Amino acid sequence: MKVINQMSMYVVPIILLTIVSIGLSKKIKVFEIFTQGAKTGLDTAVKLVPTLVGLIVAIGMFRASGAMELLVYALSPVTDWIGIPAGVMPLAILKPVSGAGSLTLVSSIMNQYGPDSFIGKLACVMMGSTETTFYVIAIYFGVTKVKNTGYMIPVAVTADVVCILLSFFVCKLFFL
């Protein structure tokens, strides 16, 4: 273990040194290319700000309006029949929209139920097995100005639903 810790301290500097060395050996202006990439990244980040602000405001409004609780209640006949605990349903609903909001919910679930509870374990597996679908769609398609997403949204939402269900069944298999 000590060897791995020692090696890990040197991996990033070696990679950076290798990249700079290869660039210099090929007579590439490494610093110019780096600053150009940083400028492009900053321009992209600035273009993302309106989309991110809109997404954050929409998530805040969704949660504050009580729509989250209403949706959990509307889904409860199906989730109760399957056996999915109501405590993780807000996470299942929010995760496709917001990673940071979901992380806050997982923290809340851990505080309320404990990390060793079935709901705590399910929340962790669910957090790791689903994607922030609408966040990714909003960011990538917003930056690239793609208007027609085709089958992207139905397929991605279906994948999220499948991952939520599979995370429940896997946790039920291993932890109950």
N, C-alpha and C positions, 0 to 999 in steps of 0.2 A: 504494500500500500504506500509505503514511503517513497518508493521508486516512481510510482505513478504521480504522486503529488509533486515530486521534483521535476518530472518530465513535463507536467501540465504548466508549470511556471514558464517554460521555455518555448512552448508550442507556438503561441501567437507571435512573439518576437522573431522566431525563426521563419514563420510564414511571411511576415512583413518584410524581413530582410531578403528572403528569397524573391519575392515579388519585385522589390526595388532593384535587386541585383540583376534579375532577368531584364527588367525595363532598361536599366543603364547599359547592359551589354548589347541591347538591340538599338541603342541610341534614341530611346524614347524619353521625352521630357516628362518624367514621372510626376513631379510636383504640379506641373501645368495640367496634366490629365486628371490628377487627384482633385485640384481646385475646380476644374470644369465639371467633374462628376458631383462634387459637393454643391456647386451652384445649381446644377440640374435637379439634384435632390431637394434643395431648398425651394426652388421654383415649384416643384411638384407638391411639396408640403404646403406651400401657400395656396395652391389651387385646391387642396383638400379641405382647407379650413371651413368654407361655407357648408360643404357636405357634412363635415363632422359636427359643426354647430347645429345644423338642422336635425341630424340624427340624435344628438344628445338632448336637444329640446323635445323632440318627439318621444323619446324614451321617458324623460322626466314627466311629460304630460300624461303618457300612458299609465305610468305607475301612480301619479298623484290623483288622477281622475277616478281611480277605482276600477278602471277597465281591466287591470290585471286580475283582481279578485273576481270580477264578473266572468272573465274568461275561464279562470280556474273552476268557478262554480258551474259554468256551462259544460265544461269537460268532465266534471266529477262523475256523472253516471257511467261514462266509458272507463275512466281511470279507476273508479271504485270496482267496477266489474273485473278489470284486468288485475287490480291489486296494487297499482302504483300509489304510493303514499302521497297525500295531498301536500305534504311539506316540501316536496321537490318539484311540484308542478310550476310554481313561478320560475324556477330555474330552467325547466324544460321550455317554457314559453319565451323567456328573455335571452337565453343563450344564442339562438340564431340571430339576434339583433345586436347584442352588446357583450363583448368579452369582459370589460371592466365592471359593468353592472352585474354580470353573472358572478364574477369573482366576489363582489360584495354580498350577493345572495348566498354563495357557498360559505363565506365567513359567518354570515348570520345563521345558517343551518348548523354549522359546527358549534357555534355558541349555544344554540337552542337545544340541539339533540346530542351533541358530542361526536367526536371524530370516529369513535368505535361503534356507533349505532349503525343500524342498517341504512337509515336515511342519510347519515353522514357519508358512509361508503358509497351509496348510490349517487349522491351529489357529486362526489369526486370522480367517479367513473363517467357520469353523464357530462361533467365539465370537460373531461379529456376526450370524449368520444364524439362530441358534436362540434360543429363549426359555427362561426359567427357569420352565417350566410348573408344576411341582408347588409351587414356592415361591409363585407367584402364586395358584394354587388354594388353597393352605393359608392364605395371608394374607387374600385377599379373601373366600373362603367362610367362613373362620374368624371374621372380624370380623362378617360379615353373618348368621352362623349358618345358612347354607344347607346343608341336609343332602343333598338330591337334586341331584347335579350333572348328571344326564341324560347327554347325549352329550359333555359337555365334555372329559372325560379321554381317551376314545378318539380324539376328533378332534384334540385338542392333541398327544397322543403321535404320532399319524400325521403331523401337521404337522412335528413335530420330526424324525422319521425321514426325511421327504421333504427337509427342509432339510439334514440331515446328508449325505444322499446327493447332493443337488444341489451342496452346497459342495465335495464331493470331485470331482464331474464337472466343475464350473466350474474348479476349481483345476487339474485334470488337463488341461483344454482350454487354459488360459492359461499355466500354469507348467511343463508338461512338454514 
